[in-house]
Amino acid sequence: MRYIDRDEIARRLTYDRCIPIVREAMIAFSTGETRQLLRSILPLSEGRLFGVMPGALGAHKAFGAKILSVFKDNAAKGKQSHQGVVLLFEPDGGEPVCLLHAGEITAIRTAAASAVATDALARKDAKRLTILGTGEQAITHARAISKVRKLETLVFWGRSAEHAQRLANKMHDELGVETVVAPTTRVAVVDADIVCTVTSAVESIMEGKWLRPGAHINIVGSSYAGPVEVDNDTVTRARFFVDSREGVIAQGAEFLNAKKAGLIADNHIVGEIGEVLAGKIEGRRAADEITAYKSLGHIVQDLASAWALYAQND
Ligand code: NDP
């Protein structure tokens, strides 16, 4: 069986390639072409999870599963937070044909999905991007979002100012844009056109009242019911979109918190990003509207990326 390692994925799964792949996958997801089960998450111990995500790109298309660990403290050891494999089956004889490094696919496809949502929902003139968090997803989000908007300033906030400064220097060198380190999440958020929350925080680190009219926020860091990154105001103030309606109603922690507080019902979810991309639901309706995209992450994003790397020779 073929193995596609981390280096090969980093080299071949560019954002220019992955963003359209994820866009198509999310349309297929929302039109019911793909199949997937809700992810299973087995808690191992505090901050250590084991996840299994099975799915298929269509009735007669490639299928497979992502099997991975998510260890919260790995970054301090210089390791990826998500580690494991994507196992790909081909659709004709149902044979397993390829294993791929799951950490690298996850790092890239998650940011590509946020870029797709940002492209669909953020104002066209958005130029100031704020990233809360300084880990792997912070890097990939800076790279991916800069593909869909002409950014002038990148603002970073991290609970470690040193990590934030290192990241700001790195992205300045790489992307050639102005980078700023914000001392607090409030300072980071108040002037932002686009905000991405990509931390492993378990309690809210920002308040929705800080978002300025017209802002767009991608809420990415919590991918199961439990930890939250943003407060109820962030959810209730926004025209609220999700990657999967079923997924967020079952596992979207920030949405569930606001619902539990009696502030919203399931119909607060305007729609899935795939429905917006397919032209079935209106995305942003006004320049001063606040839009939000709640990302849980989906196996079809991994499988579509994996199949492209396996099936295409380049
Ligand atoms: P990393 O471990 O590389 O980075 C985590 C970041 O979160 C670090 O900057 C860390 O700060 C920060 N952080 C941790 N705890 C807190 C806290 N209490 N308050 C503020 N910041 C905190 O992880 P990744 O970048 O790979 O992933 C980031 C998050 O995104 C994770 O929670 C992960 O599970 C999630 N994720 C979501 C996906 C999706 O599809 N929606 C897919 C992949 C990841 P410090 O440097 O100080 O430790």
Residues whose N, C-alpha, C, O or C-beta is under 5 A from the ligand:
A	BS01	NDP	K72 A75 S81 T106 T110 G133 T134 G135 E136 Q137 A138 R159 S160 H163 V198 T199 S200 A201 V202 V220 G221 S222 S223 S295 L296 G297
